[in-house]
């Protein structure tokens, strides 16, 4: 795998696709819980990047843009389907899990934009803080501040916690 692309670097769509697809697919998979649906969403998001490539290639944060498109596609599909979010087979109370996931989406949408971006990139896409900072165009310290505030809001609203691996965990 090639080194990650940096803002301002001259790259082709093929390079962008290869660099971004794993993150886009990972985000879609985490948000939907369904591999097939995630693949469809990821291809749609990357297709939108291709359709607007001349504009996207000039963005300082093209990767963050395509991740936002991915999130919007997931939310749009959930609204159309009256929210069919994934449930683990062993879950005792499906209603609680669905309610918690809906609450997570709603709470994420209410976070200030920078906090929402930082939390999504760090914990839903599993990007290291330094990459989150680069994608957002801010310092690592600013990312830490946005993460701290965003997670505090999530914990207060949802009772979620972050495990040592950096993933949002649900009861």
Secondary structure, DSSP 8 states (H G I E B T S, - for coil): ------TT----HHHHHHHHHHHHHHHHHHHH--HHHHHHHHHHHHHHHHHTHHHHTT-TTHHHHHHHHHHHHHHHHHHHTT------TT-S-HHHHHHHHHHHHHHHHHS-HHHHHHHIIIIIS---HHHHHHHHTS-HHHHHHHHHHHHHHHHHHH--EE-TTS-EE--
